[in-house]
Amino acid sequence: KKRRFPVGTESEARAWNYIQNQDNRDKRLRDIALYQTMCQLGGRIGEIHELTVDDFKEAQRSKSNPSIKIKTFKRGKGQKYKTRHIPVPRTLLRDINQYITIRNRIIRKRKIKDHGYLFISLTTGQPLKPKSWTNLILSIRDKLNLSGDLHPHAFRHAYITNMLKEIILTHKEINNEDDFRLYIINTEMFMVD
């Protein structure tokens, strides 16, 4: 039985530090935007790679509560993709905006038709494949000798875990660890409340 846990805070911090200090500016800004998107949207890797520049521009136009539209990959058999809007902090929009300048320059330099995908390969200008991001995270994990669950899907687990904690703490009176565990363990009780 495989078990996947959220990204540990130490591993996440070390990987984040590595990404922020890459020598290649274009790669650094792209990876910062992609890493922050993984952390702050909680999307599946395929959903993140489906993001478009138009999705970003729409989020930028929203004034008080920016959100970004993301395709939902998990659906019933035969159902069409649905979308959901996820709230995003302005800092994420700023990071993506810095990267978009690089993205657009690379597309012009390669003289390819703009396909609209947000995250691209810095060498070809083509949409970045989900496997590329997985390989990048795994190479960072290996380079930094990080143990534990540092892979793209673990960011989704961390996001969902943090959102669940926030929901419980916002809507329930939690006085100690035992109260918190009660709500986490007893999912039926949590859903009813």
KAUR-V147318 format. One line per field, one symbol per residue. psi: psi as a letter, one per 30 degrees, with the letter a starting at -180 (. if undefined). Layout:
# KAUR-V147318
psi: ???
This chain:
# KAUR-V147318
psi: kkkkllkkeeeeeeeeeeefgkejeeeeeeeeeeeeeeeffglleeeeffkleeeeeeeefkdeiklkkkkjejllkfllklllkkkklfeeeeeeeeeeeeeeeeeeefhlkjffkeklkfefflkkkeeeeeeeeeeeeeeghklaijleffeeeeeeeeeeeeeefefljjfleeeeeeeeeieeeeee.
